[in-house]
Amino acid sequence: QKEVEQDPGPLSVPEGAIVSLNCTYSNSAFQYFMWYRQYSRKGPELLMYTYSSGNKEDGRFTAQVDKSSKYISLFIRDSQPSDSATYLCAMSETGDDYKLSFGAGTTVTVRA
Amino acid sequence: KAGVTQTPRYLIKTRGQQVTLSCSPISGHRSVSWYQQTPGQGLQFLFEYFSETQRNKGNFPGRFSGRQFSNSRSEMNVSTLELGDSALYLCASSLSSVKRSYNSPLHFGNGTRLTVT
């Protein structure tokens, strides 16, 4: 079993829909949780960065972390065709410098 | 502010050869990490450097090595290339000081696509 599980999709939604992405993990020591967006032929781009449990909102993006369930989510409201990309969750333990554990990535297509 | 720059963007090598990849971090960033991305394994951590010292290493064979220079630029070397080394190699930088903090996430470059034939 992988340390971080993420459904690879693909996920296809109409423009304006809410996109819901999630990851589960097994390592209870994870403290930092991130979501990256990766366009084809590009490197991952940081979208959201949260520490420990709770919610964080940034524009159309909302990240949720539930450490008790070892479950994190990313919601994209009012999705646009430009949101079509692969979304990667990542996490790391406190003090474990930059050794991120990534999910497999979910490929999302937003249809115009 | 310029992002993380990786060169070259594409490389084609033959089995048994060695290769060196280069990474220039964002100005002011002192930590550089390297990751391998493949369709089967996803993103996997290779190693991280800070102030010319390797602070952390992933589970890769000794054929994979790296170094960091005094200007924070980093190189990664793979010796005796194997077909399975074909991947996108990503470099990421961060503001990290001595210890990782909440305010120093990773910023990735666009990678070097290595193909081993």
gemmi code that builds the backbone of each chain (N, CA, C; Angstrom):
import gemmi

chains = {
    "A": [
        ("GLN", (0.836, -1.199, 0.000), (0.000, 0.000, 0.000), (0.872, 1.252, 0.000)),
        ("LYS", (0.535, 2.209, -0.872), (1.301, 3.441, -0.931), (1.004, 4.318, 0.277)),
        ("GLU", (1.986, 5.145, 0.605), (1.849, 6.035, 1.757), (0.775, 7.096, 1.519)),
        ("VAL", (0.629, 7.534, 0.283), (-0.381, 8.523, -0.094), (-1.183, 7.963, -1.266)),
        ("GLU", (-2.478, 7.896, -1.107), (-3.355, 7.367, -2.142), (-4.178, 8.491, -2.759)),
        ("GLN", (-4.193, 8.514, -4.091), (-4.968, 9.528, -4.799), (-5.538, 8.893, -6.048)),
        ("ASP", (-6.825, 9.046, -6.265), (-7.492, 8.496, -7.435), (-6.979, 9.226, -8.675)),
        ("PRO", (-6.393, 8.501, -9.629), (-5.821, 9.175, -10.801), (-6.842, 9.714, -11.795)),
        ("GLY", (-8.131, 9.344, -11.589), (-9.156, 9.814, -12.506), (-9.089, 9.027, -13.812)),
        ("PRO", (-9.345, 9.631, -14.962), (-9.516, 11.079, -15.140), (-10.898, 11.562, -14.699)),
        ("LEU", (-10.962, 12.874, -14.430), (-12.182, 13.515, -13.984), (-12.550, 14.580, -15.015)),
        ("SER", (-13.766, 14.514, -15.536), (-14.230, 15.463, -16.546), (-15.480, 16.162, -16.036)),
        ("VAL", (-15.463, 17.499, -16.033), (-16.606, 18.257, -15.521), (-16.934, 19.395, -16.484)),
        ("PRO", (-18.178, 19.870, -16.486), (-18.518, 21.025, -17.329), (-18.033, 22.313, -16.675)),
        ("GLU", (-17.783, 23.299, -17.490), (-17.366, 24.609, -16.993), (-18.367, 25.129, -15.973)),
        ("GLY", (-17.853, 25.685, -14.878), (-18.706, 26.227, -13.832), (-18.998, 25.244, -12.710)),
        ("ALA", (-18.684, 23.973, -12.910), (-18.944, 22.964, -11.877), (-17.899, 23.061, -10.758)),
        ("ILE", (-18.230, 22.421, -9.642), (-17.271, 22.314, -8.533), (-16.459, 21.033, -8.732)),
        ("VAL", (-15.145, 21.184, -8.682), (-14.251, 20.032, -8.776), (-13.852, 19.619, -7.360)),
        ("SER", (-13.985, 18.349, -7.066), (-13.648, 17.831, -5.743), (-12.552, 16.785, -5.883)),
        ("LEU", (-11.437, 17.020, -5.225), (-10.291, 16.111, -5.288), (-9.922, 15.702, -3.864)),
        ("ASN", (-9.400, 14.496, -3.712), (-9.026, 14.097, -2.362), (-7.880, 13.104, -2.351)),
        ("CYS", (-7.258, 12.997, -1.200), (-6.166, 12.051, -0.963), (-6.324, 11.480, 0.438)),
        ("THR", (-5.916, 10.242, 0.581), (-5.817, 9.636, 1.900), (-4.365, 9.259, 2.140)),
        ("TYR", (-4.006, 9.156, 3.409), (-2.622, 8.821, 3.712), (-2.562, 7.929, 4.939)),
        ("SER", (-1.434, 7.285, 5.116), (-1.305, 6.325, 6.216), (-0.345, 6.787, 7.310)),
        ("ASN", (0.520, 7.731, 7.015), (1.527, 8.187, 7.970), (0.957, 9.277, 8.880)),
        ("SER", (0.706, 8.959, 10.122), (0.093, 9.923, 11.029), (1.048, 11.056, 11.403)),
        ("ALA", (2.315, 10.942, 11.031), (3.291, 11.985, 11.353), (3.248, 13.150, 10.367)),
        ("PHE", (2.527, 13.010, 9.282), (2.443, 14.108, 8.321), (1.812, 15.329, 8.975)),
        ("GLN", (2.454, 16.490, 8.782), (1.969, 17.730, 9.375), (1.712, 18.817, 8.322)),
        ("TYR", (2.444, 18.742, 7.233), (2.325, 19.756, 6.181), (1.616, 19.138, 4.980)),
        ("PHE", (0.651, 19.871, 4.429), (-0.156, 19.324, 3.341), (-0.240, 20.352, 2.209)),
        ("MET", (-0.017, 19.886, 1.002), (0.049, 20.773, -0.136), (-0.757, 20.228, -1.305)),
        ("TRP", (-1.186, 21.117, -2.153), (-1.758, 20.759, -3.451), (-0.970, 21.494, -4.531)),
        ("TYR", (-0.571, 20.728, -5.526), (0.133, 21.279, -6.676), (-0.694, 21.040, -7.933)),
        ("ARG", (-0.559, 21.940, -8.883), (-1.183, 21.801, -10.187), (-0.057, 21.652, -11.204)),
        ("GLN", (-0.211, 20.695, -12.113), (0.809, 20.467, -13.125), (0.175, 20.423, -14.508)),
        ("TYR", (0.553, 21.385, -15.327), (0.129, 21.381, -16.727), (1.086, 20.498, -17.516)),
        ("SER", (0.629, 20.050, -18.675), (1.446, 19.195, -19.512), (2.773, 19.880, -19.852)),
        ("ARG", (3.842, 19.143, -19.721), (5.194, 19.606, -20.052), (5.681, 20.753, -19.146)),
        ("LYS", (5.073, 20.850, -17.981), (5.496, 21.857, -17.014), (5.777, 21.185, -15.671)),
        ("GLY", (6.451, 21.943, -14.773), (6.651, 21.436, -13.424), (5.442, 21.727, -12.558)),
        ("PRO", (5.332, 21.047, -11.414), (4.217, 21.307, -10.491), (4.262, 22.744, -9.965)),
        ("GLU", (3.075, 23.334, -9.854), (2.929, 24.706, -9.358), (2.148, 24.652, -8.053)),
        ("LEU", (2.688, 25.249, -6.998), (2.032, 25.204, -5.700), (0.720, 25.985, -5.724)),
        ("LEU", (-0.363, 25.322, -5.295), (-1.674, 25.969, -5.209), (-2.038, 26.325, -3.778)),
        ("MET", (-1.922, 25.341, -2.909), (-2.357, 25.515, -1.525), (-1.350, 24.842, -0.604)),
        ("TYR", (-1.183, 25.441, 0.575), (-0.191, 24.952, 1.531), (-0.800, 25.114, 2.924)),
        ("THR", (-1.046, 24.020, 3.605), (-1.663, 24.087, 4.922), (-0.834, 23.310, 5.924)),
        ("TYR", (-0.960, 23.739, 7.157), (-0.244, 23.080, 8.252), (-1.270, 22.508, 9.217)),
        ("SER", (-1.158, 21.230, 9.506), (-2.033, 20.515, 10.425), (-3.472, 20.527, 9.916)),
        ("SER", (-4.447, 20.364, 10.778), (-5.837, 20.239, 10.361), (-6.493, 21.591, 10.142)),
        ("GLY", (-7.606, 21.580, 9.383), (-8.354, 22.812, 9.177), (-8.631, 23.089, 7.725)),
        ("ASN", (-9.215, 24.248, 7.480), (-9.565, 24.682, 6.131), (-8.765, 25.906, 5.750)),
        ("LYS", (-8.527, 26.032, 4.458), (-7.874, 27.237, 3.940), (-8.494, 27.573, 2.604)),
        ("GLU", (-8.821, 28.837, 2.417), (-9.456, 29.272, 1.172), (-8.573, 30.299, 0.487)),
        ("ASP", (-8.486, 30.186, -0.848), (-7.723, 31.143, -1.633), (-8.421, 31.299, -2.975)),
        ("GLY", (-9.217, 32.348, -3.083), (-9.966, 32.559, -4.318), (-10.959, 31.440, -4.546)),
        ("ARG", (-10.853, 30.784, -5.692), (-11.789, 29.689, -6.019), (-11.367, 28.357, -5.404)),
        ("PHE", (-10.257, 28.328, -4.723), (-9.708, 27.088, -4.185), (-9.909, 27.008, -2.674)),
        ("THR", (-10.331, 25.825, -2.205), (-10.460, 25.553, -0.781), (-9.792, 24.226, -0.479)),
        ("ALA", (-8.884, 24.243, 0.490), (-8.217, 23.019, 0.924), (-8.707, 22.659, 2.316)),
        ("GLN", (-8.959, 21.372, 2.512), (-9.384, 20.880, 3.816), (-8.478, 19.742, 4.255)),
        ("VAL", (-8.147, 19.731, 5.536), (-7.322, 18.663, 6.095), (-8.040, 18.101, 7.311)),
        ("ASP", (-8.236, 16.815, 7.326), (-8.819, 16.113, 8.468), (-7.813, 15.067, 8.920)),
        ("LYS", (-6.986, 15.418, 9.889), (-5.937, 14.509, 10.317), (-6.496, 13.298, 11.041)),
        ("SER", (-7.630, 13.450, 11.687), (-8.207, 12.309, 12.405), (-8.599, 11.202, 11.438)),
        ("SER", (-8.992, 11.584, 10.235), (-9.374, 10.603, 9.209), (-8.259, 10.357, 8.207)),
        ("LYS", (-7.159, 11.093, 8.333), (-6.045, 11.007, 7.393), (-6.561, 11.238, 5.972)),
        ("TYR", (-7.205, 12.380, 5.800), (-7.921, 12.665, 4.549), (-7.777, 14.146, 4.251)),
        ("ILE", (-7.372, 14.467, 3.003), (-7.311, 15.866, 2.612), (-8.086, 16.055, 1.318)),
        ("SER", (-8.607, 17.265, 1.147), (-9.436, 17.563, -0.022), (-9.058, 18.912, -0.624)),
        ("LEU", (-9.341, 19.031, -1.898), (-9.218, 20.312, -2.598), (-10.496, 20.510, -3.400)),
        ("PHE", (-11.108, 21.674, -3.236), (-12.299, 22.015, -3.992), (-11.996, 23.216, -4.890)),
        ("ILE", (-12.438, 23.118, -6.132), (-12.287, 24.216, -7.075), (-13.687, 24.672, -7.476)),
        ("ARG", (-14.038, 25.888, -7.089), (-15.364, 26.414, -7.434), (-15.322, 27.098, -8.790)),
        ("ASP", (-16.493, 27.163, -9.440), (-16.620, 27.851, -10.722), (-15.456, 27.467, -11.658)),
        ("SER", (-15.331, 26.189, -11.898), (-14.185, 25.690, -12.670), (-14.174, 26.258, -14.088)),
        ("GLN", (-12.964, 26.469, -14.571), (-12.722, 27.035, -15.889), (-11.911, 26.058, -16.739)),
        ("PRO", (-12.000, 26.151, -18.076), (-11.166, 25.276, -18.910), (-9.682, 25.391, -18.579)),
        ("SER", (-9.245, 26.563, -18.114), (-7.842, 26.751, -17.745), (-7.456, 25.964, -16.493)),
        ("ASP", (-8.440, 25.416, -15.790), (-8.159, 24.561, -14.624), (-7.832, 23.126, -15.047)),
        ("SER", (-7.951, 22.834, -16.332), (-7.637, 21.488, -16.820), (-6.153, 21.210, -16.637)),
        ("ALA", (-5.846, 20.228, -15.825), (-4.459, 19.930, -15.447), (-4.461, 18.671, -14.595)),
        ("THR", (-3.282, 18.270, -14.175), (-3.153, 17.192, -13.181), (-2.913, 17.827, -11.821)),
        ("TYR", (-3.677, 17.384, -10.839), (-3.581, 17.929, -9.483), (-2.939, 16.878, -8.579)),
        ("LEU", (-1.892, 17.305, -7.904), (-1.113, 16.412, -7.052), (-1.235, 16.850, -5.605)),
        ("CYS", (-1.538, 15.901, -4.735), (-1.443, 16.204, -3.316), (-0.042, 15.805, -2.850)),
        ("ALA", (0.434, 16.495, -1.834), (1.758, 16.194, -1.286), (1.736, 16.477, 0.209)),
        ("MET", (2.568, 15.772, 0.937), (2.612, 15.964, 2.377), (3.971, 15.573, 2.926)),
        ("SER", (4.261, 16.094, 4.126), (5.545, 15.764, 4.741), (5.439, 15.827, 6.265)),
        ("GLU", (6.375, 15.204, 6.919), (6.428, 15.200, 8.387), (7.087, 16.477, 8.889)),
        ("THR", (6.761, 16.856, 10.079), (7.394, 18.016, 10.706), (8.882, 17.785, 10.795)),
        ("GLY", (9.657, 18.755, 10.318), (11.099, 18.684, 10.423), (11.764, 17.780, 9.412)),
        ("ASP", (11.001, 17.123, 8.577), (11.594, 16.262, 7.540), (11.802, 17.118, 6.302)),
        ("ASP", (12.964, 17.682, 6.192), (13.168, 18.749, 5.222), (12.967, 18.357, 3.770)),
        ("TYR", (11.818, 18.751, 3.218), (11.565, 18.705, 1.787), (11.424, 17.321, 1.202)),
        ("LYS", (11.331, 16.317, 2.035), (11.084, 14.979, 1.537), (9.574, 14.804, 1.449)),
        ("LEU", (9.002, 15.345, 0.395), (7.556, 15.277, 0.232), (7.134, 13.917, -0.295)),
        ("SER", (5.988, 13.450, 0.197), (5.369, 12.242, -0.352), (4.184, 12.695, -1.200)),
        ("PHE", (4.192, 12.306, -2.452), (3.168, 12.760, -3.386), (2.139, 11.671, -3.661)),
        ("GLY", (0.913, 12.117, -3.950), (-0.074, 11.220, -4.522), (0.215, 11.044, -6.001)),
        ("ALA", (-0.505, 10.131, -6.639), (-0.268, 9.823, -8.051), (-0.725, 10.943, -8.973)),
        ("GLY", (-1.598, 11.825, -8.458), (-2.121, 12.907, -9.296), (-3.456, 12.541, -9.919)),
        ("THR", (-4.366, 13.506, -9.965), (-5.673, 13.332, -10.617), (-5.731, 14.241, -11.829)),
        ("THR", (-6.017, 13.663, -12.995), (-6.122, 14.458, -14.214), (-7.538, 14.998, -14.341)),
        ("VAL", (-7.648, 16.304, -14.438), (-8.946, 16.977, -14.505), (-9.107, 17.678, -15.850)),
        ("THR", (-10.258, 17.499, -16.478), (-10.603, 18.225, -17.696), (-11.885, 18.991, -17.451)),
        ("VAL", (-11.856, 20.297, -17.704), (-13.048, 21.133, -17.575), (-13.530, 21.456, -18.989)),
        ("ARG", (-14.710, 20.993, -19.323), (-15.265, 21.145, -20.670), (-15.969, 22.481, -20.820)),
        ("ALA", (-15.631, 23.197, -21.896), (-16.254, 24.510, -22.156), (-17.689, 24.339, -22.628)),
    ],
    "B": [
        ("LYS", (10.411, 38.211, -10.573), (11.437, 37.308, -10.050), (11.460, 36.049, -10.887)),
        ("ALA", (12.642, 35.653, -11.376), (12.752, 34.464, -12.196), (12.472, 33.230, -11.345)),
        ("GLY", (11.884, 32.212, -11.986), (11.591, 30.968, -11.293), (12.800, 30.057, -11.278)),
        ("VAL", (12.539, 28.810, -10.921), (13.579, 27.782, -10.920), (13.890, 27.407, -12.368)),
        ("THR", (15.152, 27.436, -12.718), (15.568, 27.155, -14.094), (16.337, 25.847, -14.155)),
        ("GLN", (15.889, 24.967, -15.047), (16.564, 23.680, -15.215), (17.061, 23.555, -16.655)),
        ("THR", (18.290, 23.077, -16.772), (18.856, 22.839, -18.096), (19.561, 21.503, -18.145)),
        ("PRO", (19.560, 20.819, -19.296), (18.751, 21.155, -20.466), (17.290, 20.733, -20.261)),
        ("ARG", (16.401, 21.060, -21.154), (15.003, 20.633, -21.036), (14.827, 19.187, -21.469)),
        ("TYR", (15.594, 18.774, -22.444), (15.493, 17.408, -22.966), (16.889, 16.817, -23.157)),
        ("LEU", (16.995, 15.520, -22.878), (18.252, 14.787, -23.041), (17.948, 13.383, -23.528)),
        ("ILE", (18.743, 12.925, -24.478), (18.658, 11.529, -24.896), (20.032, 10.910, -24.708)),
        ("LYS", (20.073, 9.841, -23.930), (21.336, 9.158, -23.634), (21.185, 7.667, -23.906)),
        ("THR", (22.328, 7.016, -23.975), (22.367, 5.567, -24.187), (22.674, 4.861, -22.876)),
        ("ARG", (22.171, 3.656, -22.743), (22.455, 2.848, -21.552), (23.954, 2.805, -21.270)),
        ("GLY", (24.316, 2.940, -20.015), (25.711, 2.879, -19.626), (26.390, 4.241, -19.555)),
        ("GLN", (25.818, 5.227, -20.228), (26.402, 6.568, -20.174), (26.075, 7.232, -18.846)),
        ("GLN", (26.656, 8.407, -18.636), (26.300, 9.192, -17.460), (25.754, 10.550, -17.924)),
        ("VAL", (25.049, 11.216, -17.017), (24.422, 12.475, -17.386), (24.465, 13.435, -16.193)),
        ("THR", (24.577, 14.720, -16.492), (24.550, 15.754, -15.457), (23.453, 16.758, -15.787)),
        ("LEU", (22.593, 16.997, -14.817), (21.502, 17.943, -14.966), (21.769, 19.140, -14.068)),
        ("SER", (21.323, 20.312, -14.513), (21.619, 21.526, -13.780), (20.360, 22.239, -13.314)),
        ("CYS", (20.469, 22.911, -12.186), (19.325, 23.620, -11.609), (19.792, 24.947, -11.004)),
        ("SER", (19.134, 26.035, -11.382), (19.376, 27.332, -10.752), (18.134, 27.700, -9.952)),
        ("PRO", (18.263, 27.841, -8.631), (17.082, 28.118, -7.795), (16.628, 29.568, -7.936)),
        ("ILE", (15.476, 29.847, -7.368), (14.983, 31.217, -7.297), (15.981, 32.030, -6.474)),
        ("SER", (16.227, 33.260, -6.898), (17.188, 34.105, -6.201), (16.842, 34.216, -4.721)),
        ("GLY", (17.823, 33.956, -3.872), (17.594, 34.031, -2.437), (17.228, 32.700, -1.795)),
        ("HIS", (16.847, 31.726, -2.614), (16.520, 30.402, -2.082), (17.803, 29.615, -1.850)),
        ("ARG", (17.912, 28.991, -0.686), (19.143, 28.289, -0.338), (19.001, 26.770, -0.336)),
        ("SER", (17.765, 26.305, -0.388), (17.532, 24.861, -0.403), (17.139, 24.419, -1.797)),
        ("VAL", (17.734, 23.330, -2.244), (17.398, 22.750, -3.547), (17.108, 21.269, -3.365)),
        ("SER", (15.973, 20.839, -3.890), (15.580, 19.423, -3.838), (15.445, 18.890, -5.246)),
        ("TRP", (15.639, 17.589, -5.379), (15.478, 16.921, -6.672), (14.452, 15.803, -6.539)),
        ("TYR", (13.618, 15.693, -7.576), (12.593, 14.661, -7.625), (12.614, 13.988, -8.996)),
        ("GLN", (12.249, 12.702, -8.997), (12.074, 11.959, -10.245), (10.585, 11.728, -10.448)),
        ("GLN", (10.088, 12.000, -11.661), (8.679, 11.773, -11.949), (8.530, 10.798, -13.112)),
        ("THR", (7.853, 9.685, -12.869), (7.562, 8.686, -13.899), (6.084, 8.356, -13.860)),
        ("PRO", (5.523, 7.891, -14.985), (4.097, 7.541, -14.996), (3.753, 6.450, -13.986)),
        ("GLY", (4.661, 5.516, -13.774), (4.361, 4.396, -12.887), (4.530, 4.704, -11.411)),
        ("GLN", (5.548, 5.450, -11.061), (5.873, 5.717, -9.657), (5.505, 7.116, -9.197)),
        ("GLY", (5.133, 7.985, -10.121), (4.814, 9.351, -9.744), (6.066, 10.128, -9.364)),
        ("LEU", (5.890, 11.082, -8.460), (7.004, 11.905, -8.000), (7.681, 11.263, -6.807)),
        ("GLN", (8.991, 11.069, -6.917), (9.747, 10.459, -5.829), (10.929, 11.338, -5.476)),
        ("PHE", (11.132, 11.510, -4.188), (12.196, 12.368, -3.668), (13.554, 11.713, -3.866)),
        ("LEU", (14.499, 12.496, -4.419), (15.867, 12.004, -4.613), (16.779, 12.473, -3.476)),
        ("PHE", (16.948, 13.787, -3.355), (17.770, 14.363, -2.284), (17.529, 15.862, -2.191)),
        ("GLU", (18.019, 16.418, -1.080), (17.877, 17.853, -0.822), (19.193, 18.404, -0.310)),
        ("TYR", (19.541, 19.594, -0.792), (20.768, 20.254, -0.401), (20.485, 21.621, 0.196)),
        ("PHE", (21.274, 21.965, 1.184), (21.202, 23.279, 1.816), (22.618, 23.673, 2.202)),
        ("SER", (23.029, 24.864, 1.788), (24.386, 25.342, 2.079), (25.430, 24.293, 1.710)),
        ("GLU", (25.302, 23.773, 0.513), (26.281, 22.841, -0.081), (26.331, 21.485, 0.635)),
        ("THR", (25.399, 21.212, 1.525), (25.378, 19.942, 2.278), (24.093, 19.182, 1.959)),
        ("GLN", (24.231, 17.889, 1.752), (23.046, 17.057, 1.552), (22.388, 16.812, 2.895)),
        ("ARG", (21.135, 17.230, 3.048), (20.451, 17.101, 4.338), (19.552, 15.872, 4.386)),
        ("ASN", (19.088, 15.436, 3.220), (18.143, 14.329, 3.209), (18.277, 13.584, 1.886)),
        ("LYS", (18.040, 12.293, 1.930), (18.199, 11.477, 0.734), (17.053, 10.481, 0.644)),
        ("GLY", (16.564, 10.260, -0.562), (15.514, 9.274, -0.782), (16.099, 7.904, -1.044)),
        ("ASN", (15.239, 6.968, -1.414), (15.646, 5.584, -1.619), (16.035, 5.301, -3.062)),
        ("PHE", (17.104, 5.895, -3.486), (17.616, 5.672, -4.836), (19.030, 5.107, -4.731)),
        ("PRO", (19.457, 4.334, -5.754), (20.815, 3.759, -5.697), (21.889, 4.831, -5.773)),
        ("GLY", (23.100, 4.431, -5.417), (24.217, 5.357, -5.385), (24.594, 5.936, -6.731)),
        ("ARG", (24.002, 5.388, -7.810), (24.285, 5.950, -9.143), (23.749, 7.383, -9.260)),
        ("PHE", (22.813, 7.700, -8.386), (22.227, 9.044, -8.366), (22.966, 9.877, -7.324)),
        ("SER", (23.537, 10.962, -7.745), (24.265, 11.821, -6.809), (24.016, 13.283, -7.172)),
        ("GLY", (24.364, 14.131, -6.260), (24.154, 15.550, -6.529), (25.161, 16.385, -5.777)),
        ("ARG", (25.110, 17.675, -6.038), (25.925, 18.599, -5.275), (25.319, 19.993, -5.392)),
        ("GLN", (25.723, 20.844, -4.480), (25.259, 22.225, -4.504), (26.475, 23.137, -4.380)),
        ("PHE", (26.445, 24.218, -5.121), (27.554, 25.151, -5.123), (27.279, 26.319, -4.165)),
        ("SER", (28.284, 27.133, -3.951), (28.156, 28.223, -2.978), (27.101, 29.251, -3.388)),
        ("ASN", (26.769, 29.307, -4.670), (25.726, 30.244, -5.119), (24.340, 29.576, -5.125)),
        ("SER", (24.236, 28.416, -4.500), (22.998, 27.632, -4.345), (22.600, 26.856, -5.598)),
        ("ARG", (23.265, 27.093, -6.711), (22.984, 26.285, -7.899), (23.318, 24.831, -7.592)),
        ("SER", (22.598, 23.924, -8.256), (22.783, 22.503, -7.950), (22.902, 21.699, -9.239)),
        ("GLU", (23.599, 20.610, -9.155), (23.691, 19.647, -10.249), (23.325, 18.268, -9.720)),
        ("MET", (22.763, 17.475, -10.624), (22.453, 16.094, -10.305), (23.129, 15.224, -11.360)),
        ("ASN", (23.745, 14.149, -10.912), (24.448, 13.253, -11.814), (23.878, 11.838, -11.708)),
        ("VAL", (23.712, 11.207, -12.848), (23.310, 9.798, -12.860), (24.357, 9.050, -13.678)),
        ("SER", (24.983, 8.073, -13.064), (26.016, 7.297, -13.759), (25.437, 5.958, -14.215)),
        ("THR", (26.112, 5.342, -15.154), (25.724, 4.030, -15.665), (24.216, 3.956, -15.892)),
        ("LEU", (23.752, 4.772, -16.801), (22.315, 4.903, -17.037), (21.657, 3.580, -17.413)),
        ("GLU", (20.438, 3.413, -16.883), (19.608, 2.246, -17.198), (18.329, 2.743, -17.880)),
        ("LEU", (17.674, 1.825, -18.605), (16.438, 2.199, -19.288), (15.415, 2.764, -18.308)),
        ("GLY", (15.374, 2.225, -17.113), (14.411, 2.651, -16.104), (14.667, 4.041, -15.544)),
        ("ASP", (15.784, 4.638, -15.920), (16.081, 5.998, -15.459), (15.386, 7.046, -16.316)),
        ("SER", (14.754, 6.608, -17.390), (13.998, 7.542, -18.239), (12.881, 8.155, -17.406)),
        ("ALA", (12.875, 9.464, -17.312), (11.923, 10.142, -16.437), (12.044, 11.642, -16.621)),
        ("LEU", (11.123, 12.340, -15.956), (11.222, 13.795, -15.837), (11.892, 14.074, -14.491)),
        ("TYR", (13.003, 14.773, -14.520), (13.718, 15.106, -13.295), (13.423, 16.563, -12.946)),
        ("LEU", (12.859, 16.733, -11.767), (12.408, 18.044, -11.317), (13.272, 18.561, -10.182)),
        ("CYS", (13.593, 19.825, -10.279), (14.321, 20.511, -9.222), (13.361, 21.493, -8.559)),
        ("ALA", (13.487, 21.651, -7.264), (12.645, 22.594, -6.536), (13.500, 23.375, -5.558)),
        ("SER", (13.154, 24.637, -5.346), (13.914, 25.434, -4.382), (12.992, 26.017, -3.327)),
        ("SER", (13.623, 26.431, -2.241), (12.865, 26.982, -1.123), (13.734, 27.948, -0.337)),
        ("LEU", (13.061, 28.808, 0.434), (13.753, 29.777, 1.269), (14.389, 29.179, 2.503)),
        ("SER", (14.159, 27.897, 2.754), (14.546, 27.240, 3.994), (15.787, 27.802, 4.660)),
        ("SER", (15.715, 27.928, 5.972), (16.907, 28.292, 6.724), (17.470, 26.987, 7.284)),
        ("VAL", (17.679, 26.933, 8.549), (18.252, 25.726, 9.124), (17.226, 24.605, 9.159)),
        ("LYS", (15.988, 24.971, 9.436), (14.943, 23.960, 9.573), (13.715, 24.414, 8.786)),
        ("ARG", (13.056, 23.488, 8.209), (11.879, 23.816, 7.401), (10.826, 24.520, 8.247)),
        ("SER", (10.193, 25.515, 7.660), (9.141, 26.245, 8.371), (7.903, 26.319, 7.495)),
        ("TYR", (6.834, 26.733, 8.092), (5.550, 26.824, 7.409), (5.618, 27.740, 6.210)),
        ("ASN", (6.442, 28.739, 6.255), (6.451, 29.748, 5.209), (7.487, 29.503, 4.127)),
        ("SER", (7.953, 28.293, 3.968), (8.951, 28.023, 2.939), (8.602, 26.784, 2.128)),
        ("PRO", (7.518, 26.864, 1.339), (7.153, 25.717, 0.504), (8.098, 25.564, -0.680)),
        ("LEU", (7.963, 24.442, -1.366), (8.786, 24.162, -2.533), (8.215, 24.828, -3.784)),
        ("HIS", (9.110, 25.325, -4.626), (8.735, 25.864, -5.933), (9.524, 25.081, -6.977)),
        ("PHE", (8.803, 24.477, -7.910), (9.427, 23.582, -8.887), (9.795, 24.276, -10.193)),
        ("GLY", (10.844, 23.756, -10.839), (11.158, 24.114, -12.213), (10.343, 23.256, -13.165)),
        ("ASN", (10.567, 23.434, -14.473), (9.815, 22.667, -15.472), (10.467, 21.336, -15.817)),
        ("GLY", (11.590, 21.046, -15.224), (12.167, 19.720, -15.351), (13.068, 19.500, -16.548)),
        ("THR", (13.823, 18.411, -16.469), (14.614, 17.896, -17.575), (14.056, 16.528, -17.927)),
        ("ARG", (13.646, 16.383, -19.187), (13.115, 15.090, -19.639), (14.270, 14.251, -20.144)),
        ("LEU", (14.595, 13.176, -19.416), (15.699, 12.284, -19.775), (15.136, 11.019, -20.414)),
        ("THR", (15.626, 10.703, -21.589), (15.268, 9.450, -22.258), (16.525, 8.619, -22.424)),
        ("VAL", (16.472, 7.385, -21.921), (17.594, 6.470, -22.027), (17.239, 5.376, -23.035)),
        ("THR", (18.080, 5.217, -24.067), (17.782, 4.223, -25.111), (18.805, 3.083, -25.089)),
    ],
}
model = gemmi.Model(1)
for chain_id, residues in chains.items():
    chain = gemmi.Chain(chain_id)
    for i, (resn, *xyz) in enumerate(residues, 1):
        res = gemmi.Residue()
        res.name, res.seqid = resn, gemmi.SeqId(i, " ")
        for name, pos in zip(("N", "CA", "C"), xyz):
            atom = gemmi.Atom()
            atom.name, atom.element = name, gemmi.Element(name[0])
            atom.pos, atom.b_iso = gemmi.Position(*pos), 0.0
            res.add_atom(atom)
        chain.add_residue(res)
    model.add_chain(chain)
structure = gemmi.Structure()
structure.add_model(model)
structure.setup_entities()
